[in-house]
Amino acid sequence: MQQYKLFIGNEWKAPASGEWFDSLDPFSGEPWARIPRGNGQDVDRAVAAAKAAMEGPWHTMSATQRGMLLHKLGELIDANADQLTEVEARDNGKLRTEVRGQVSYMAKYFYYYGGLADKIQGAVIPMDKPKVFNYTRYEPVGVVGTITPWNSSLLLTAWKVAPALAAGNVVVAKPSEHTSVSLLVLAGLFAEAGFPPGVFNVVTGYGKDVGEPLVEHPDVACIAFTGGDEGGRRVSVAAAKHFKRVTLELGGKSPNIVFDDADLARAANGVITGIFSAGGQTCMAGSRLLLQDSIHDEFVERLVAIASKAKLGDPALPGVQVGPVATRPQFDKVVSYIEVAKAEGARCVLGGNVRRGPGFGAGQFVEPTIFTGVDNGMRIAQEEVFGPVLSVLKFKDEEEAIQIGNDIRFGLAAGVWTKSLHRAMHMSERLKAGTVWINNYRSTSFTTPFGGYKDSGLGREGGVEAVKEFLEVKSVWIST
Ligand code: NAD
């Protein structure tokens, strides 16, 4: 079993604790890699290396040169996509095909932000006074700490690192303790691409041991966090003590709203992909299905017909559509929510069981599950399950769909299925969510901002907006 090391200043370092812990394969339940147990001393070393790069070679490099390095990294990600896929899928239990797609997509983030690096420009500001000249310059904030969850370690880190580096910052990355290996493999590619030592560092370990010291570190200017809202709140409070910048990409309980004038076959496929991709373990999962009452029964039948054919099993095998839940605590949580839904009186029309036995490894499998008869006040309608569980609610008209859709503390995303352009535009205006998909679900792109309203977070990742999260704007006055 391979024992990994921390990546600090382009070198592999043993953790100060001298301790390692196991990373588990979610399918087999077996340990498959040894992860360094980082702590505050390692964070100090990584931040010092990052700061030295910021004040040295990275600072003197032109924005065009930095962009070219990001581009080179994108090429190396493409060239090493199979290895990155293998280690990430081994850690999070996702389908190989799904992870392979994410790795290719991750390379595009580095191409895109590499291209943006030398296009970040200030402005000459028109003056209301004589004999003065004012212009703005954008400057990097400094050392950025990234903290990411287990569901898509590489992609979610790239969403932060690519714009942060394009803006001229340096990074200390902390992956989830459940899925650390892929970032360590990626780190090696930074060195190979020719990034100066300290520009990108990885410290692995637990939230308390590594995440907290990173957030508290006086030389870390900004924390870019993705994870649950509990962790997000802790990060936000700790960062506020130091007036630190934060971006938070948190949870969701997104409504997918189907009107009776929609293309129902297309909508059914969109709803299925919206909730069951990655076994429902995505922040943007369309986990609340709102159905217009006139199509309710017919639409539920369509969903059951599609989802009941899903093939569960070893995520490494071709043809498998649903893999295991990524961690044992998450598996227990999903199972407990199924019990909650039943106790609340929701009707289970599909799934609701775990799968064990031959072909199911350590048995961390939950069947795609659909509950009807859900009321928006129920916990199964309001709380994030982060698993393959869909709650179906009814509405009678647009106003009620908007009311139910917005009646929740989250606001990450929403889907709307309709053939009416007027309705599509009206709904997209009224829904309180950072992303609204019309007649599609789960589309994302490096060119487009993504982030949450309300308890789903702060700030945006993707597009030009992401770069702005990592920049200070300076106003310069010159008397003429
Ligand atoms: P989590 O909040 O438990 O952990 C996320 C990261 O934070 C981990 O690296 C963890 O070690 C670290 N951490 C935990 N406590 C910390 C602390 N006090 N200080 C600093 N770091 C700390 O989340 P998870 O269980 O790994 O991931 C699932 C959650 O992530 C879900 O709620 C999901 O919705 C959310 N998520 C959001 C998005 C998005 O873009 N909005 C994307 C994916 C996942």
Boltz pocket constraint, residues with backbone or C-beta under 6 A from the ligand:
constraints:
  - pocket:
      binder: B
      contacts: [[A, 147], [A, 148], [A, 149], [A, 150], [A, 151], [A, 152], [A, 156], [A, 174], [A, 175], [A, 176], [A, 177], [A, 205], [A, 206], [A, 207], [A, 208], [A, 210], [A, 211], [A, 212], [A, 215], [A, 226], [A, 227], [A, 228], [A, 229], [A, 230], [A, 231], [A, 232], [A, 234], [A, 235], [A, 248], [A, 249], [A, 250], [A, 251], [A, 252], [A, 282], [A, 283], [A, 284], [A, 384], [A, 386], [A, 412], [A, 452], [A, 456], [A, 457]]
      max_distance: 6.0
